[in-house]
Amino acid sequence: MIKVTRLNGKAFMLNALYIETVESFPDTTITLTTGTKYVVLDPIDEVNRRIKEFYQSVQLLSNPHIRGEENEK
């Protein structure tokens, strides 16, 4: 789960496993695999950092090839 903030200032937790796209229009818009969209105050770079931290915390990025480390065995 990652913490993001709605435009009205209310924070909420979002399951990062369901995030399909994160775009900036200029507001950051998060689209889930279900088609649900959330517009948040958090900058796109911060949302991406939180998603990466979440994936690392659940070891989704534990495979060197997924992380982009081509020379790992």
ChimeraX commands (.cxc) that place a marker at each C-alpha (Angstrom):
marker #1 position 0.00,0.00,0.00 radius 0.5
marker #1 position 1.17,3.53,-0.69 radius 0.5
marker #1 position -0.05,6.74,0.90 radius 0.5
marker #1 position -1.32,9.48,-1.44 radius 0.5
marker #1 position -3.29,12.68,-0.93 radius 0.5
marker #1 position -6.52,13.64,-2.67 radius 0.5
marker #1 position -6.94,17.17,-4.05 radius 0.5
marker #1 position -9.03,18.04,-0.98 radius 0.5
marker #1 position -6.04,17.27,1.27 radius 0.5
marker #1 position -7.29,13.94,2.64 radius 0.5
marker #1 position -4.67,11.19,2.66 radius 0.5
marker #1 position -5.55,7.60,1.80 radius 0.5
marker #1 position -3.83,4.30,1.16 radius 0.5
marker #1 position -3.81,2.79,-2.32 radius 0.5
marker #1 position -2.86,-0.78,-3.20 radius 0.5
marker #1 position 0.14,-0.34,-5.51 radius 0.5
marker #1 position -0.37,-3.80,-7.03 radius 0.5
marker #1 position -3.42,-2.48,-8.89 radius 0.5
marker #1 position -1.73,0.59,-10.38 radius 0.5
marker #1 position -1.61,0.46,-14.17 radius 0.5
marker #1 position -0.44,3.99,-15.03 radius 0.5
marker #1 position 0.71,7.17,-13.30 radius 0.5
marker #1 position 0.47,10.33,-15.41 radius 0.5
marker #1 position 0.76,14.07,-14.94 radius 0.5
marker #1 position -1.84,16.36,-16.59 radius 0.5
marker #1 position -0.42,18.56,-14.66 radius 0.5
marker #1 position -2.11,16.94,-11.63 radius 0.5
marker #1 position -0.91,13.43,-10.95 radius 0.5
marker #1 position -3.50,10.90,-12.14 radius 0.5
marker #1 position -3.28,7.28,-11.05 radius 0.5
marker #1 position -5.22,4.71,-13.08 radius 0.5
marker #1 position -5.86,1.28,-11.61 radius 0.5
marker #1 position -6.24,-1.98,-13.52 radius 0.5
marker #1 position -9.97,-1.77,-12.70 radius 0.5
marker #1 position -10.24,1.50,-14.64 radius 0.5
marker #1 position -10.69,3.61,-11.50 radius 0.5
marker #1 position -8.80,6.92,-11.63 radius 0.5
marker #1 position -7.50,9.00,-8.74 radius 0.5
marker #1 position -6.20,12.55,-9.04 radius 0.5
marker #1 position -3.73,13.29,-6.26 radius 0.5
marker #1 position -1.64,16.19,-4.97 radius 0.5
marker #1 position 1.54,14.12,-4.76 radius 0.5
marker #1 position 4.08,14.77,-7.54 radius 0.5
marker #1 position 4.53,11.96,-10.06 radius 0.5
marker #1 position 8.16,11.38,-9.03 radius 0.5
marker #1 position 7.11,10.91,-5.39 radius 0.5
marker #1 position 4.33,8.47,-6.33 radius 0.5
marker #1 position 6.78,6.47,-8.46 radius 0.5
marker #1 position 9.29,6.40,-5.57 radius 0.5
marker #1 position 6.61,5.11,-3.19 radius 0.5
marker #1 position 5.54,2.43,-5.67 radius 0.5
marker #1 position 9.15,1.26,-6.06 radius 0.5
marker #1 position 9.62,1.21,-2.26 radius 0.5
marker #1 position 6.43,-0.83,-1.90 radius 0.5
marker #1 position 7.54,-3.35,-4.55 radius 0.5
marker #1 position 10.90,-3.70,-2.82 radius 0.5
marker #1 position 9.24,-4.17,0.57 radius 0.5
marker #1 position 7.19,-7.11,-0.74 radius 0.5
marker #1 position 10.22,-8.36,-2.68 radius 0.5
marker #1 position 8.67,-7.96,-6.12 radius 0.5
marker #1 position 11.94,-6.36,-7.18 radius 0.5
marker #1 position 14.14,-9.06,-5.66 radius 0.5
marker #1 position 14.91,-10.62,-9.06 radius 0.5
marker #1 position 18.02,-8.90,-10.54 radius 0.5
marker #1 position 16.56,-9.13,-14.06 radius 0.5
marker #1 position 13.40,-7.28,-13.00 radius 0.5
marker #1 position 15.56,-4.59,-11.37 radius 0.5
marker #1 position 17.44,-4.15,-14.65 radius 0.5
marker #1 position 20.73,-5.67,-13.51 radius 0.5
marker #1 position 21.61,-7.63,-16.64 radius 0.5
marker #1 position 24.95,-9.01,-15.40 radius 0.5
marker #1 position 23.55,-10.68,-12.26 radius 0.5
marker #1 position 23.45,-14.49,-12.15 radius 0.5
marker link #1:1,2 radius 0.2
marker link #1:2,3 radius 0.2
marker link #1:3,4 radius 0.2
marker link #1:4,5 radius 0.2
marker link #1:5,6 radius 0.2
marker link #1:6,7 radius 0.2
marker link #1:7,8 radius 0.2
marker link #1:8,9 radius 0.2
marker link #1:9,10 radius 0.2
marker link #1:10,11 radius 0.2
marker link #1:11,12 radius 0.2
marker link #1:12,13 radius 0.2
marker link #1:13,14 radius 0.2
marker link #1:14,15 radius 0.2
marker link #1:15,16 radius 0.2
marker link #1:16,17 radius 0.2
marker link #1:17,18 radius 0.2
marker link #1:18,19 radius 0.2
marker link #1:19,20 radius 0.2
marker link #1:20,21 radius 0.2
marker link #1:21,22 radius 0.2
marker link #1:22,23 radius 0.2
marker link #1:23,24 radius 0.2
marker link #1:24,25 radius 0.2
marker link #1:25,26 radius 0.2
marker link #1:26,27 radius 0.2
marker link #1:27,28 radius 0.2
marker link #1:28,29 radius 0.2
marker link #1:29,30 radius 0.2
marker link #1:30,31 radius 0.2
marker link #1:31,32 radius 0.2
marker link #1:32,33 radius 0.2
marker link #1:33,34 radius 0.2
marker link #1:34,35 radius 0.2
marker link #1:35,36 radius 0.2
marker link #1:36,37 radius 0.2
marker link #1:37,38 radius 0.2
marker link #1:38,39 radius 0.2
marker link #1:39,40 radius 0.2
marker link #1:40,41 radius 0.2
marker link #1:41,42 radius 0.2
marker link #1:42,43 radius 0.2
marker link #1:43,44 radius 0.2
marker link #1:44,45 radius 0.2
marker link #1:45,46 radius 0.2
marker link #1:46,47 radius 0.2
marker link #1:47,48 radius 0.2
marker link #1:48,49 radius 0.2
marker link #1:49,50 radius 0.2
marker link #1:50,51 radius 0.2
marker link #1:51,52 radius 0.2
marker link #1:52,53 radius 0.2
marker link #1:53,54 radius 0.2
marker link #1:54,55 radius 0.2
marker link #1:55,56 radius 0.2
marker link #1:56,57 radius 0.2
marker link #1:57,58 radius 0.2
marker link #1:58,59 radius 0.2
marker link #1:59,60 radius 0.2
marker link #1:60,61 radius 0.2
marker link #1:61,62 radius 0.2
marker link #1:62,63 radius 0.2
marker link #1:63,64 radius 0.2
marker link #1:64,65 radius 0.2
marker link #1:65,66 radius 0.2
marker link #1:66,67 radius 0.2
marker link #1:67,68 radius 0.2
marker link #1:68,69 radius 0.2
marker link #1:69,70 radius 0.2
marker link #1:70,71 radius 0.2
marker link #1:71,72 radius 0.2
marker link #1:72,73 radius 0.2
view
